[in-house]
Amino acid sequence: MDNETILAQFGKIEKKVESLIKSNQLFEAANLELKEKVEKLETELQQKNELEDRNDEVKNLIREKIDSLVERLDGITEAEA
């Protein structure tokens, strides 16, 4: 092999390595964006779950109050009968 051929091959290798480095940087940036998006979505999901739990607690409290009122009304109507 002569020197020109060797230098040409090294040039090709350098271009490929540069291309791989650029691709890697793009993938790392995309990966970071996706990680941030996942964290945001996880936070939103947690907030929605907490809100749903609070809504369930309110529903249960309302249900208990209604049951209590119905019992009181039943007691009043039985006493009048």
TORTILO-669102 format. One record per residue (C-alpha): x negated, y negated, z; residue in three letters; chain. Coordinates in steps of 0.2 Angstrom, whole numbers, plus 5000, padded with zeros to 4 digits. Example, Ala and Ser with C-alpha at 12.3 -4.5 7.8 and 13.67 -1.06 7.14 Angstrom:
   px   py   pz torkol nudren
 4938 5022 5039    Ala      A
 4932 5005 5036    Ser      A
***
This chain:
   px   py   pz torkol nudren
 5000 5000 5000    Met      A
 4994 4983 4996    Asp      A
 4995 4968 5007    Asn      A
 5009 4960 4997    Glu      A
 5020 4975 4999    Thr      A
 5017 4976 5018    Ile      A
 5021 4958 5020    Leu      A
 5037 4959 5009    Ala      A
 5043 4974 5020    Gln      A
 5039 4964 5036    Phe      A
 5049 4949 5029    Gly      A
 5064 4961 5026    Lys      A
 5062 4967 5043    Ile      A
 5062 4950 5051    Glu      A
 5077 4945 5041    Lys      A
 5087 4960 5047    Lys      A
 5081 4957 5065    Val      A
 5087 4939 5064    Glu      A
 5103 4945 5057    Ser      A
 5105 4957 5071    Leu      A
 5101 4943 5084    Ile      A
 5114 4932 5076    Lys      A
 5127 4946 5076    Ser      A
 5123 4950 5094    Asn      A
 5125 4932 5099    Gln      A
 5142 4931 5091    Leu      A
 5147 4947 5099    Phe      A
 5142 4940 5116    Glu      A
 5151 4924 5114    Ala      A
 5167 4934 5108    Ala      A
 5165 4945 5123    Asn      A
 5164 4931 5135    Leu      A
 5180 4923 5128    Glu      A
 5189 4940 5129    Leu      A
 5183 4942 5147    Lys      A
 5189 4924 5151    Glu      A
 5206 4928 5143    Lys      A
 5208 4944 5153    Val      A
 5204 4935 5169    Glu      A
 5217 4922 5165    Lys      A
 5230 4936 5160    Leu      A
 5226 4945 5176    Glu      A
 5229 4929 5186    Thr      A
 5245 4926 5177    Glu      A
 5251 4944 5180    Leu      A
 5247 4943 5198    Gln      A
 5257 4927 5200    Gln      A
 5272 4934 5191    Lys      A
 5271 4950 5202    Asn      A
 5271 4939 5218    Glu      A
 5285 4928 5211    Leu      A
 5295 4944 5207    Glu      A
 5292 4951 5225    Asp      A
 5298 4934 5232    Arg      A
 5313 4935 5221    Asn      A
 5317 4953 5227    Asp      A
 5315 4947 5245    Glu      A
 5328 4933 5242    Val      A
 5340 4945 5233    Lys      A
 5339 4957 5248    Asn      A
 5342 4943 5260    Leu      A
 5357 4937 5250    Ile      A
 5363 4955 5249    Arg      A
 5362 4956 5268    Glu      A
 5371 4940 5271    Lys      A
 5385 4945 5259    Ile      A
 5386 4962 5268    Asp      A
 5387 4953 5285    Ser      A
 5400 4941 5279    Leu      A
 5411 4955 5272    Val      A
 5410 4965 5288    Glu      A
 5415 4949 5297    Arg      A
 5430 4947 5285    Leu      A
 5435 4965 5287    Asp      A
 5435 4962 5306    Gly      A
 5446 4947 5305    Ile      A
 5458 4956 5293    Thr      A
 5459 4971 5304    Glu      A
 5462 4960 5320    Ala      A
 5476 4951 5311    Glu      A
 5485 4967 5305    Ala      A
***
